Amino acid sequence: MPANQHEQKIIITASYVVKRSDTLLEFLLKKCNTSRNNVKNLLAHHQVLVNGTMVSQFDFPLAKDDEIKIAKNPVNVEEKKLAKRERVRRPHIELLYEDDDFIAISKPEGLLAVESDNEHAETAYNYVMEYLQYNSKQARPFVIHRIDKETSGVLVFAKNAKVQSAIRLNWNSLVKRREYTVVVEGKMEAKSGRVVTYLDQNQNNLMFVTRDNTKQKAITNYEVLKENNKYSLLRVLLETGRKNQIRVHMHYLGHPVVGDDKYLANEDPIKRLGLHASMIEFKHPFKDKIISVKASIPGTFNSLFK
């Protein structure tokens, strides 16, 4: 991506969250106190963002929880020197799975899954949007779940609003396995275990373990795969999916994830957070089908144990 696009300061003048399925033009007409022509001009002049991605298509389909933002000035449109489909197939964005209803990629560490309020940068959502729209301008990804910017690994999107709604409403019953590969500091005293705590969030948006059982219950299972005198490589299975759950639980056990400045790690041997979403397995909401998606463990993780 050209450097000047990263440098562009995007000033947001309005922000909305979609409550029910709609099309972009009709949604904006309901929200913006202005004429149809003015709304069309906003779209034509590249001032409308859907989940952080510039969209100019009038009949672009919207789903519940999409974030729509209006920019003060036109958002730069990148010059595309390569075919759109090729961008997702570049080495750092690996396409792991695709069918009529779902698409999954291996998100690299350092890339946002979806735009946040604090960052307006390239996202995994952008890449998947480009890929899907190569064949159809009506196509788009629908957010199912997210992983942290610093975390790499499996990220799944739905391809239509019906599937997205069904899987999000029944997430706990449909998702059968969420597996992470984690590098932590030191040797684990117990080579396998189950951590059950309650989590709360402080004024700095950091999660912490609390004795207050009215807060979020969090359950993490772990198993040591490899270890040496300095580090341990773990397989971690989540029973719940709380914000920063693995990072908080590892810190709670006295073995923070390497590279985790947020939760007081001392070591940064691989120059990144040692957290990788290695596998997700879930049942299709409308078919008798189990979908299992895996992402290879980063070589830098294993390099610590040679």
N, C-alpha and C positions, 0 to 999 in steps of 0.2 A: 504494500500500500504506500502511495506517495507520502512523504513526510508532512506536506502541508495539510493533509486531511487530519492527521493526528493533532496538529497544532490549532486547528480551527476551534474557536470558542463558540460553543452552541448556547445561545441564550433562550431559555424556555419561557414563553409568555403565558401558557396555560397547560394544564395537565389533567387528564381524565382517566378513570378506570371503567372499563366496560362491565356492565352488570348482566347483560344477556346478549345473545348472538345478534349481529346486525351487519350492515355494510358500512364502509368507512364514510362515504358521502352522507348517507342518511344519519349516521351517528353524529357527525359534526354539525349537521343542520339542527339537530335537537339540542346540542350543547352550546354552539356558538350563536350569539345573538346578532346574526348578520345574514346577508342574502345568499342565495344559492350560488350566484356568480362569484361572490367573495370567497366562499368555501372552495369552489373549483379553482380559484386563483391560488389559494394556499397549497392545494395539491399540485397544481401545475408548476408552481415555483419551488417545489421541493422543500416545503416548510412543515410537513407533517411526518411525525415519527411514530411507528408502531413497534412497541417493545425495543425502542432504540434504533430501528431500521427505517430509513427514509422510504415512504410509500407515496406514489402519486396516482395510483389506480383508484378510480371512483368507486368501483364495486368490490373492492378488496374485502374479503370476509373477515369479520371480527368475532371473537369468542369471549366468554366470560373471563374476567381478570386481565385481559389485554390492557396495556398501558399506552394511552394516546397522548402525545405531546405536540404542542405547536411551537415552532421555533420562530424567533424574531426575524431572522434572515434565512435565505436559502441555504440548505445543507449541501455541502460539496458532494458531487456525484463522482465516484472514482472512475478513472479511465480504465477500461477493461481490455488489457492487452491479450489475455488468454480467454478461451471459451469459459463461460461461467461454470460449467460442470467440472472443469479441470481444477478449479480452486479447491473444491472439497477433496479432490484426490491428490493434492500435493502431500508430501510426506508427513507434514505436521498435523494434517486433518485427515485422519483415516476413517473411511466409511466402513462401519462394522456390520450393519444389518439394514435391510430395507424390504418392506412388503407394501401392500396396498394401504395399510393403516399406520405403520410405524417406521421411523428412521432413527438409527443410532450411529453416533460417531465416537471416536476416541478423542476427547478434548485434551489438548496439551495444557500443562500447567502455565499459568500466567495469562490465560485467555478467559475473559468473562463468559459465563454461560449466556446470560441475558443482561442487557444494560441495567445499571443501578442508578440511583438518584445522584450518586457522587461521581460516577464515571460515565463518559460518553465516548467509548472506544469501540474498536472492532470486537464483535462477540461471536460465539459459536452460533447463536441464532442467526446472525447475518449470513454466515457461510451456508447454513442449511437452507435459508430462504433463497439464496442465489441458486443453489443446486436444484431445488424443487421447481423454481420458476423458469428453469432452462427450457422445459417442455410446455409449461402452462402458467400463464400469469395469474390464474385463479388459485394455483397451489401455494401453500404456505405451511410452515411448521406451527404446531400448537404446543405450548409449554406444559410438560407433565411434572418435571422435577428439576432441581438445580443442584450443581455441585460448586463448591467454592472456587474462586479464581485461581488460588494457589494449588488446588487439587487437580490432578489429571485423571483421565479414565472415561468410563462409559457414561454417555449422556444421551437420553432417549427423548425424542419428540413424537407427538402424534401428528397425523396428516389430515385429520378432520376434527371438527368441533364435537361431534357425537362421541367419538372414541375418547377424546380428551376428557370430556365431562364424565363419562362412565368410569374411566380408570382413576380419575382424581377423587370421585365420590366414594370409590371402593378400594382405595389404595392399600389399606392394611390387609384386606382379605385377598386381593389379587396379586400383590407382590409376595413371592415365595422365598426369595433370597437376595440379600444385598451384601456383597462381599467386597472388602477393601484389603489392599496390601499396604502395610505400614512399617516404616522404619522408626524405631524409638531409641532413645539413649539408654545405655546400660543393659545388664542382663536381668531378665524378668525373674523374680523369685519363684513364682509359680509359672510353669510352662504352658498352662492353659487356665482359663478362668472366665467367670461371668460377673460383670460389674453392674450393679443395680443401684441407682441413685436418683435424686431429684435435682433438676437444674433450674436456675433462675438467671436473670440478666441484670447487670448493674448499669449505672448511668452512663458508662463508657461503652455500652453494647457488648461487653464481654460476658460470656456465660460462666457460671460457677456452680459448684456442688453445694446444695443446701440441705438441711434437715427438715425443711418445711415440706410435708407431704402433700400440700395443696398445689405445689408447683409441678413442672413437667417431669414425669417419670421417664427415665432413660435407661435402656438395657443394652449392654455391649458384651459380646462374647469374643474371646481372643485365643489364639494358639500360636506358640513360637514355632516358626519354620526353620530359622537359622539364627545363630548368635555367635558373637565373639566377645572379647573383653570390653568392647566399647559400645556395641550396638546389637539390637535384636530386630529380626525381620518377622513380622506378625501377619497371620491371616485373621482378619476381624470380620465378624458377622453382626449385623445390626438387627435388633428386634424392634427398635424404635428409631425414628429419624429426626432427632432434635438438632437444632443449630449447633455446629461445632462439636457435636457429641463425642466423636472419637478423640479429638484434640483435648477436650476437657477431661475425659476419663483417663487418658494416658498421663496427663499432668497430675491428676488425682492419685494415680498409682505410683507416682514418683518417677515416671519414665516418659517425659514429654516427647512428642513427635519431633524428629530432627528438623532444624530449620524453622521451627515454629516460634518466632519472636513474640507472637500474640499471647502465647501461653508459656512463656519463660523457658524456652529451650536454651541450652548452653552451647550446643553443637550445630554446625551447618556444613556437614561434610560433602553434600552433593549440590550445594548452592540452590536449593529449592526445598519446599515443604515435602517431607517424606510420607505423603499420603496419596494413594492411587485407588480410584474406584475400579476394581478389577472385574466385577461381574454383577449383573442384575438379571433376575429371573422372575417372570410374571405371567399370569394367565391372561389371555385375550379376553376382554370383557364380553364379547358376543360370540366367540367361537370356542370349540373344545380344542384349545391349542395353548401350549406352554412355549413362551418365547424366552430364550436364554442368550444373553449377549455378553461376550468376554472381551477384555482389552489386555493386551500383553503387558507384563510387568516391566517398567522402565529398566533398562540395563544398568543405570546408575545405582539402583537399589541393590542389585545382586553384586555389583562391583565392590561393595563394602565388605563382602564376606568371602572373597577369594583368598 
